[in-house]
């Protein structure tokens, strides 16, 4: 259970810290060509029009998905690692 929880919370921490960067990247990718001169222009636009909260739009579904996905990943890794260790294939 500890590994499962650690994985879930690690996923949440990852997305809470990386979502602003991902938001800027995504907006830059879907913007019409020529709208922005670069990612810094996207950053300034989001900050000016939406404030800091604009970087965290969509956080709830991302966190809801991140917890079980990362928890399962951590648990799966630990399970396979223990099986390989028991089989002498570390």
GROMACS elastic network, one bead per residue, 0.5 to 0.9 nm:
[ bonds ]
;  ai    aj funct       b0    kb
    1     4     6  0.50178   500
    1     5     6  0.61530   500
    1     6     6  0.85110   500
    1    75     6  0.85062   500
    2     5     6  0.51943   500
    2     6     6  0.60227   500
    2     7     6  0.85419   500
    3     7     6  0.60718   500
    3     8     6  0.85613   500
    3    71     6  0.73392   500
    3    74     6  0.63758   500
    3    75     6  0.59329   500
    3    78     6  0.77518   500
    4     7     6  0.52714   500
    4     8     6  0.63005   500
    4     9     6  0.87822   500
    4    68     6  0.84687   500
    4    70     6  0.81354   500
    4    72     6  0.66093   500
    4    73     6  0.84318   500
    4    74     6  0.63457   500
    4    75     6  0.54315   500
    5     8     6  0.50460   500
    5     9     6  0.61305   500
    5    10     6  0.83595   500
    5    67     6  0.83040   500
    5    71     6  0.62167   500
    5    74     6  0.89508   500
    6     9     6  0.53156   500
    6    10     6  0.59186   500
    6    11     6  0.85539   500
    6    70     6  0.87021   500
    6    71     6  0.69537   500
    6    74     6  0.77842   500
    7    10     6  0.50256   500
    7    11     6  0.62048   500
    7    12     6  0.87398   500
    7    67     6  0.72528   500
    7    68     6  0.82485   500
    7    69     6  0.83796   500
    7    70     6  0.50152   500
    7    72     6  0.73318   500
    7    73     6  0.71371   500
    7    74     6  0.51609   500
    7    75     6  0.74545   500
    8    11     6  0.52228   500
    8    12     6  0.64552   500
    8    13     6  0.87867   500
    8    66     6  0.67584   500
    8    68     6  0.59559   500
    8    69     6  0.73087   500
    8    70     6  0.51671   500
    8    72     6  0.79599   500
    8    73     6  0.89709   500
    8    74     6  0.82420   500
    9    13     6  0.61037   500
    9    14     6  0.84636   500
    9    66     6  0.84711   500
    9    67     6  0.63416   500
    9    70     6  0.80910   500
    9    71     6  0.78292   500
   10    13     6  0.50606   500
   10    14     6  0.60434   500
   10    15     6  0.86901   500
   10    66     6  0.87184   500
   10    67     6  0.79513   500
   10    70     6  0.72477   500
   10    71     6  0.82596   500
   11    14     6  0.50444   500
   11    15     6  0.63043   500
   11    16     6  0.85842   500
   11    63     6  0.76856   500
   11    65     6  0.89742   500
   11    66     6  0.51818   500
   11    67     6  0.57221   500
   11    68     6  0.85619   500
   11    69     6  0.78235   500
   11    70     6  0.53569   500
   11    71     6  0.76680   500
   12    15     6  0.53272   500
   12    16     6  0.60613   500
   12    17     6  0.86130   500
   12    62     6  0.82794   500
   12    63     6  0.55667   500
   12    64     6  0.85141   500
   12    66     6  0.59309   500
   12    67     6  0.61136   500
   12    70     6  0.85384   500
   13    16     6  0.51678   500
   13    17     6  0.62323   500
   13    18     6  0.85088   500
   13    63     6  0.89697   500
   14    17     6  0.54353   500
   14    18     6  0.60171   500
   14    19     6  0.82773   500
   14    66     6  0.87665   500
   15    19     6  0.53413   500
   15    20     6  0.88175   500
   15    22     6  0.89959   500
   15    59     6  0.79993   500
   15    62     6  0.72522   500
   15    63     6  0.70708   500
   15    66     6  0.75829   500
   16    19     6  0.57390   500
   16    20     6  0.80528   500
   16    56     6  0.80736   500
   16    59     6  0.75403   500
   16    63     6  0.80411   500
   17    20     6  0.71788   500
   17    21     6  0.83083   500
   18    21     6  0.54571   500
   18    22     6  0.62133   500
   18    23     6  0.86478   500
   19    23     6  0.58742   500
   19    24     6  0.85557   500
   19    55     6  0.68783   500
   19    56     6  0.63074   500
   19    57     6  0.85984   500
   19    58     6  0.88114   500
   19    59     6  0.74583   500
   19    62     6  0.88136   500
   20    23     6  0.50539   500
   20    24     6  0.63262   500
   20    25     6  0.86593   500
   20    43     6  0.89480   500
   20    54     6  0.83435   500
   20    56     6  0.61493   500
   20    57     6  0.88385   500
   21    24     6  0.52557   500
   21    25     6  0.62247   500
   21    26     6  0.86255   500
   21    43     6  0.88711   500
   21    55     6  0.78967   500
   22    25     6  0.50225   500
   22    26     6  0.60008   500
   22    27     6  0.85297   500
   22    55     6  0.85935   500
   23    26     6  0.51446   500
   23    27     6  0.61135   500
   23    28     6  0.84730   500
   23    54     6  0.85425   500
   23    55     6  0.59824   500
   23    56     6  0.75941   500
   23    57     6  0.80124   500
   24    27     6  0.52960   500
   24    28     6  0.61116   500
   24    29     6  0.86334   500
   24    39     6  0.66195   500
   24    40     6  0.85243   500
   24    42     6  0.60992   500
   24    43     6  0.60525   500
   24    46     6  0.80384   500
   24    55     6  0.74848   500
   25    28     6  0.51599   500
   25    29     6  0.61920   500
   25    30     6  0.88438   500
   25    39     6  0.70504   500
   25    42     6  0.83927   500
   26    29     6  0.50900   500
   26    30     6  0.63371   500
   26    31     6  0.85755   500
   27    30     6  0.53433   500
   27    31     6  0.59644   500
   27    39     6  0.89677   500
   27    42     6  0.71903   500
   28    31     6  0.53513   500
   28    32     6  0.85181   500
   28    35     6  0.87198   500
   28    36     6  0.72598   500
   28    38     6  0.76233   500
   28    39     6  0.65270   500
   28    42     6  0.64124   500
   29    32     6  0.83333   500
   29    33     6  0.89762   500
   30    33     6  0.86581   500
   31    34     6  0.81328   500
   31    35     6  0.64271   500
   31    36     6  0.76244   500
   32    35     6  0.57204   500
   32    36     6  0.83295   500
   33    36     6  0.75924   500
   34    37     6  0.67243   500
   36    39     6  0.74289   500
   36    40     6  0.86053   500
   36    41     6  0.57734   500
   36    42     6  0.63377   500
   37    40     6  0.79313   500
   37    41     6  0.60805   500
   37    42     6  0.81919   500
   38    41     6  0.54328   500
   38    42     6  0.67220   500
   38    43     6  0.89419   500
   39    43     6  0.61835   500
   39    44     6  0.86874   500
   40    44     6  0.61855   500
   40    45     6  0.85388   500
   41    44     6  0.51474   500
   41    45     6  0.61154   500
   41    46     6  0.86806   500
   42    45     6  0.50531   500
   42    46     6  0.62004   500
   42    47     6  0.85576   500
   43    46     6  0.53658   500
   43    47     6  0.62034   500
   43    48     6  0.86044   500
   43    55     6  0.86437   500
   44    47     6  0.51203   500
   44    48     6  0.59714   500
   44    49     6  0.85158   500
   45    48     6  0.51721   500
   45    49     6  0.60210   500
   45    50     6  0.81375   500
   46    49     6  0.53526   500
   46    50     6  0.55074   500
   46    51     6  0.66142   500
   46    52     6  0.78886   500
   46    54     6  0.61162   500
   46    55     6  0.71644   500
   47    50     6  0.55417   500
   47    52     6  0.57907   500
   47    53     6  0.83255   500
   47    54     6  0.69031   500
   47    55     6  0.78839   500
   48    51     6  0.58630   500
   48    52     6  0.87937   500
   49    54     6  0.81223   500
   50    53     6  0.65493   500
   50    55     6  0.82345   500
   51    54     6  0.56557   500
   51    55     6  0.79193   500
   52    55     6  0.58424   500
   52    56     6  0.76339   500
   53    56     6  0.53663   500
   53    57     6  0.68173   500
   54    57     6  0.55583   500
   55    58     6  0.88902   500
   56    59     6  0.54843   500
   56    60     6  0.89211   500
   57    60     6  0.82229   500
   58    61     6  0.60392   500
   58    62     6  0.65104   500
   58    63     6  0.89046   500
   59    62     6  0.51247   500
   59    63     6  0.60773   500
   59    64     6  0.85712   500
   60    63     6  0.52516   500
   60    64     6  0.61282   500
   60    65     6  0.86292   500
   61    65     6  0.61308   500
   61    66     6  0.84068   500
   62    65     6  0.52514   500
   62    66     6  0.59064   500
   62    67     6  0.87667   500
   63    67     6  0.61888   500
   64    67     6  0.59813   500
   64    68     6  0.75159   500
   65    68     6  0.61564   500
   65    69     6  0.62321   500
   65    70     6  0.86006   500
   66    69     6  0.52126   500
   66    70     6  0.58242   500
   66    71     6  0.81118   500
   67    70     6  0.55743   500
   67    71     6  0.58948   500
   67    72     6  0.85003   500
   68    72     6  0.59419   500
   68    73     6  0.84347   500
   69    72     6  0.53600   500
   69    73     6  0.62620   500
   69    74     6  0.88201   500
   70    74     6  0.61096   500
   70    75     6  0.84377   500
   71    74     6  0.52736   500
   71    75     6  0.60875   500
   71    76     6  0.84327   500
   72    75     6  0.50446   500
   72    76     6  0.58206   500
   72    77     6  0.83882   500
   73    76     6  0.51128   500
   73    77     6  0.60867   500
   73    78     6  0.86189   500
   74    77     6  0.51523   500
   74    78     6  0.62114   500
   74    79     6  0.85754   500
   75    78     6  0.51843   500
   75    79     6  0.60687   500
   75    80     6  0.86457   500
   76    79     6  0.50791   500
   76    80     6  0.61611   500
   76    81     6  0.83919   500
   77    80     6  0.53175   500
   77    81     6  0.59537   500
   77    82     6  0.85532   500
   78    82     6  0.60773   500
   78    83     6  0.85756   500
   79    82     6  0.52599   500
   79    83     6  0.62615   500
   79    84     6  0.87111   500
   80    83     6  0.50214   500
   80    84     6  0.61226   500
   80    85     6  0.85161   500
   81    84     6  0.51973   500
   81    85     6  0.61496   500
   81    86     6  0.86625   500
   81    90     6  0.75100   500
   82    85     6  0.50036   500
   82    86     6  0.61424   500
   82    87     6  0.85621   500
   82    90     6  0.86574   500
   83    86     6  0.51361   500
   83    87     6  0.62012   500
   83    88     6  0.86381   500
   83    89     6  0.85745   500
   84    88     6  0.61544   500
   84    90     6  0.56325   500
   85    88     6  0.50035   500
   85    89     6  0.56169   500
   86    89     6  0.75588   500
   86    90     6  0.82809   500
   87    90     6  0.79329   500
